[in-house]
Amino acid sequence: MVVSTYCNSVPNADKKMFVEDKTIVVDSKVLMFGLDNEDEAYYVCGIINSPIVVKIIDGYAINTNRGIDVLRYIGIPQFDSQNTIHRSIASLSKQIHELVKEGKKYSELEKQLSNSVKDLYCKRKTRP
């Protein structure tokens, strides 16, 4: 998945399609959804691309046949900019995106991302 804006992601983008050029997440199946801001987009991307979630998804879906059901099954909590885990996931995801663009290694950050995603889901389950 990739984080960008609609106009930057789509060649010859129809600028009348949206009221504003929102940050979007684009998947390999050309599934696209708009989010309120870049941090939220990196948060969603970070969760979906984290090694632990990829492993779960690969357990039931074919790599080339992933659909919107992924979002339904993993139940991503709504982004909260005040939540330190949410901010950590967004930040790590953004850093990984930058390293990928530069052709640099990101395995250490990916481990940190997986740990943050584990924390997100573990803390969520322990709430009353």
C-alpha positions in Angstrom: 0.0 0.0 0.0 1.1 3.5 -0.7 0.3 6.9 0.9 0.0 9.9 -1.4 -2.6 12.3 -2.6 -5.1 11.6 -5.2 -3.7 14.2 -7.7 -0.2 12.9 -7.2 -1.1 9.3 -7.5 -3.4 9.2 -10.5 -2.1 10.2 -14.0 -4.4 12.8 -15.5 -6.4 12.9 -12.3 -9.9 14.3 -12.5 -9.5 17.2 -10.1 -13.3 17.6 -10.0 -13.7 14.1 -8.5 -13.2 15.3 -5.0 -13.9 18.6 -3.3 -10.3 18.7 -2.1 -7.1 16.7 -2.9 -7.2 14.3 0.1 -4.5 12.0 1.3 -5.2 8.5 0.0 -4.1 4.9 0.5 -3.8 2.9 -2.7 -3.7 -0.9 -2.7 -2.5 -3.2 -5.5 -6.1 -3.9 -6.5 -6.7 -0.2 -7.0 -8.8 -0.1 -3.9 -8.7 3.5 -2.7 -10.0 5.3 0.3 -9.6 8.9 1.4 -8.5 9.9 4.9 -8.5 13.1 6.8 -4.8 13.7 6.9 -1.4 12.2 6.1 -0.7 10.9 9.6 -4.0 8.9 9.5 -3.0 7.5 6.1 0.5 6.4 7.3 -1.2 4.8 10.4 -3.5 2.7 8.2 -0.7 1.8 5.9 1.6 1.0 8.8 -1.0 -1.5 10.2 -1.8 -3.1 6.9 1.9 -3.4 5.9 3.2 -4.5 9.3 4.8 -8.0 9.1 2.5 -9.4 11.7 -0.7 -8.3 9.9 0.7 -9.3 6.5 1.3 -12.8 8.0 -2.3 -12.9 9.2 -3.7 -11.8 5.9 -1.5 -14.3 4.0 -3.0 -17.0 6.2 -6.4 -16.6 4.5 -5.9 -14.6 1.3 -4.0 -15.0 -1.9 -1.4 -12.2 -2.3 -3.0 -11.0 -5.5 -6.6 -11.3 -4.3 -6.8 -9.1 -1.3 -9.9 -6.9 -1.1 -11.7 -4.6 1.2 -12.5 -7.6 3.5 -8.9 -7.1 4.9 -10.1 -3.9 6.5 -13.2 -5.6 7.9 -11.3 -8.6 9.3 -8.5 -6.8 11.0 -10.7 -4.1 12.6 -8.3 -1.1 12.5 -9.1 1.2 15.4 -10.0 4.8 14.2 -6.9 7.0 14.2 -6.5 9.2 17.3 -3.7 11.7 17.1 -3.6 11.9 20.9 -2.8 8.1 21.2 0.9 7.5 21.4 0.7 4.0 19.8 -1.2 5.5 16.8 1.4 8.2 16.4 4.2 5.7 16.7 2.7 3.5 13.9 2.2 6.6 11.7 5.7 7.8 12.3 7.4 4.4 11.7 5.3 3.9 8.5 6.3 7.3 7.2 10.0 6.6 8.0 9.8 3.3 6.2 8.1 4.9 3.2 11.0 7.4 3.0 13.7 4.7 3.3 12.0 2.6 0.5 12.0 5.7 -1.8 15.8 6.1 -1.1 16.5 2.4 -1.6 17.7 2.0 2.0 17.2 -0.9 4.4 14.3 -0.7 6.8 14.2 -4.0 8.6 14.8 -2.5 12.1 12.0 0.0 11.7 9.8 -2.8 10.4 10.4 -4.8 13.7 9.5 -1.7 15.7 6.4 -1.3 13.6 5.3 -4.9 14.2 5.8 -4.3 18.0 3.7 -1.1 17.9 0.9 -2.9 16.0 1.0 -5.8 18.6 0.8 -3.2 21.3 -2.2 -1.6 19.6 -4.2 -4.8 19.4 -3.1 -6.1 22.8 -4.0 -2.9 24.6 -7.3 -2.8 22.8 -8.3 -6.2 23.9 -7.6 -5.6 27.6 -9.9 -2.6 27.8 -13.2 -3.2 29.7 
